[in-house]
Amino acid sequence: MGRSPNTTKESRHEKLGEGWNENKEAVKDGITFHMKYLGSTLVEEEEDSQSYGDGVITKALQSVIAMAKSSGKKLPKVALTVSAKGIQICDMSNKQVLDEISIYRISFCSADKNFDKVFAFMARNSVNETMECHAYLCDKPKIVSRTSLLLERIILP
């Protein structure tokens, strides 16, 4: 996942055409979306028989959004690339890779109806094995749904 994000104004997002799902190369190489990082929070562990779902992610999002608002800081702009390998997050200000999350560590993603411009996913931290919810603010709800749909198609082929 070593691609550098495209930063030209004319092509901020790669367009997903009608047959994008059949284009396995594009998905393998990765599709980049530009967002602002809201933050992350720990998520309570579920028992093996239960799954992380909308209720859990909604509570986590409420917490992340409240923390982001109370901090008063400007949200960092990031390029989030979704590929068959997982998710790569790059800082748009210096092009530095902030995080790479294996597709096998991602358990849930959401386009929550309560927060229509927020893309979120839950993943197991590779260092301490805790479950975390990561949230990103998008310019439009359409970007949230495209990112979620792409990630869902990769996780559940």
C-alpha positions in Angstrom: 0.0 0.0 0.0 2.8 2.4 -0.7 1.0 4.8 -3.0 1.3 8.5 -2.3 -2.1 10.3 -2.3 -3.1 12.4 -5.3 -3.3 16.0 -4.2 -4.4 17.9 -7.3 -7.6 19.9 -7.0 -9.0 18.6 -10.3 -9.0 15.0 -9.2 -9.5 15.0 -5.4 -11.3 11.6 -5.5 -11.0 8.7 -7.9 -14.3 8.3 -9.6 -16.1 4.9 -9.2 -17.8 4.1 -12.4 -20.7 1.7 -12.9 -18.5 -1.4 -13.2 -16.0 -0.4 -10.5 -16.7 -3.7 -8.6 -15.5 -5.7 -11.6 -12.3 -3.7 -11.8 -10.2 -5.8 -9.5 -7.0 -4.0 -10.3 -8.3 -0.6 -9.1 -9.5 -2.2 -5.8 -6.2 -4.2 -5.5 -4.1 -1.0 -6.0 -6.4 1.1 -3.8 -8.8 3.9 -4.1 -8.1 7.1 -2.2 -10.6 9.4 -0.5 -9.8 12.8 1.1 -11.2 13.3 4.6 -10.5 15.0 8.0 -9.5 12.8 10.9 -11.9 13.2 13.8 -10.1 10.8 16.1 -10.5 7.3 17.7 -11.8 5.7 20.8 -11.5 2.3 22.5 -14.6 0.1 22.0 -15.8 -2.4 24.7 -15.0 -5.9 23.7 -17.9 -8.1 22.5 -18.2 -11.8 23.3 -17.3 -14.2 20.5 -20.9 -14.9 19.7 -21.8 -11.2 19.3 -20.7 -8.8 16.6 -19.9 -5.1 16.5 -22.8 -3.3 15.0 -24.5 0.0 14.4 -25.4 0.5 18.1 -21.8 0.1 19.2 -20.4 2.3 16.5 -23.0 5.0 17.1 -22.0 5.3 20.8 -18.3 5.3 19.8 -18.9 8.0 17.2 -20.8 10.2 19.7 -17.7 10.0 22.0 -15.2 10.7 19.2 -17.2 13.7 17.8 -17.6 15.2 21.3 -13.9 14.9 21.9 -13.1 16.5 18.5 -15.5 19.4 19.2 -14.2 20.0 22.8 -10.6 20.0 21.7 -11.2 23.1 19.5 -8.3 22.0 17.2 -8.4 22.1 13.5 -9.0 18.6 12.1 -6.0 17.2 10.2 -6.6 16.5 6.4 -5.8 12.9 5.4 -5.8 10.7 2.4 -7.5 7.4 3.2 -6.7 4.7 0.7 -8.8 1.5 0.7 -7.3 -1.5 -1.0 -7.4 -5.3 -0.8 -4.6 -5.1 1.7 -6.5 -2.8 4.1 -6.6 0.9 4.9 -3.6 3.4 4.6 -3.9 6.8 6.1 -1.5 9.6 4.9 -1.2 13.1 6.3 -2.0 15.5 3.5 0.3 18.3 4.9 3.5 16.3 4.7 2.5 13.1 2.7 3.7 10.9 5.6 2.0 7.6 6.2 0.2 7.8 9.6 -1.2 4.3 9.8 -1.7 1.1 7.9 -4.4 -1.2 9.0 -4.6 -4.8 7.6 -7.9 -5.8 6.1 -7.8 -8.8 8.5 -7.9 -6.4 11.5 -11.0 -4.5 10.3 -14.2 -5.9 11.7 -16.9 -3.3 10.9 -17.4 -0.1 8.9 -20.2 2.3 9.0 -22.1 5.1 7.1 -24.1 6.0 10.2 -27.4 7.7 9.4 -27.0 9.8 12.5 -23.7 11.2 11.3 -24.1 11.3 7.5 -20.8 12.9 6.8 -18.7 10.6 9.0 -17.0 7.5 7.8 -16.0 5.1 10.6 -14.5 1.7 11.0 -13.6 -0.6 13.9 -10.3 -2.4 13.9 -8.1 -4.3 16.3 -5.0 -2.4 17.2 -1.8 -4.4 16.1 0.2 -3.2 19.2 -2.1 -3.9 22.2 -4.9 -5.9 20.5 -7.6 -3.5 21.8 -10.7 -2.8 19.6 -10.8 0.8 18.3 -13.3 3.0 16.4 -11.6 5.4 14.0 -13.8 8.3 12.6 -13.3 10.6 9.6 -15.3 13.7 8.5 -16.1 13.8 4.8 -17.2 16.7 2.6 -20.3 14.9 1.4 -22.4 11.9 2.5 -21.7 10.4 -0.9 -18.0 10.0 0.0 -19.0 8.2 3.2 -21.2 5.7 1.4 -18.7 5.1 -1.4 -15.9 4.4 1.1 -18.1 2.1 3.2 -19.4 0.2 0.2 -15.9 -0.3 -1.2 -14.5 -1.5 2.2 -17.6 -3.8 2.6 -17.0 -5.3 -0.9 -13.4 -6.1 0.0 -14.2 -7.6 3.4 -17.2 -9.6 2.1 -16.4 -10.4 -1.5 
